[in-house]
């Protein structure tokens, strides 16, 4: 939805909301959130964590 040409804030907001309602819902997640983040290995009690 391109609303850059609309200058009225309220009108722009309504256009965006209408476009959001028309859009198909997002699919459910296949894997948990954050599962692709790099895992941090714990070190001993004295040192910092290492990636």
C-alpha positions in Angstrom: 0.0 0.0 0.0 1.6 3.2 -1.1 0.3 6.2 0.9 3.2 8.6 0.4 1.1 10.9 -1.7 -1.7 11.3 0.9 -1.0 14.3 3.1 -3.9 14.1 5.5 -2.9 11.9 8.5 -6.4 10.6 9.3 -7.1 9.7 5.7 -3.8 7.9 5.4 -4.5 6.0 8.6 -7.9 4.8 7.3 -6.3 3.7 4.0 -3.7 1.7 5.8 -6.2 0.0 8.2 -8.4 -0.9 5.2 -5.4 -2.5 3.4 -4.5 -4.4 6.6 -8.0 -5.8 6.9 -8.0 -7.0 3.2 -4.6 -8.8 3.6 -4.5 -12.5 4.4 -3.6 -13.4 7.9 0.0 -14.3 8.7 0.7 -18.0 8.7 1.4 -19.7 12.1 5.1 -20.1 13.1 6.7 -23.4 12.1 9.5 -23.1 14.7 9.8 -21.2 17.9 10.7 -17.5 17.9 14.4 -17.0 18.4 15.4 -20.5 17.4 17.7 -19.2 14.7 19.6 -16.9 17.1 23.2 -17.8 17.8 23.5 -19.8 20.9 25.7 -18.5 23.7 28.0 -20.9 25.4 28.4 -20.4 29.1 31.9 -20.3 30.6 33.0 -20.9 34.1 32.0 -18.5 36.9 35.0 -16.1 36.3 34.9 -15.4 32.5 32.5 -13.7 30.1 30.2 -15.7 27.8 31.7 -16.8 24.5 29.8 -17.0 21.2 
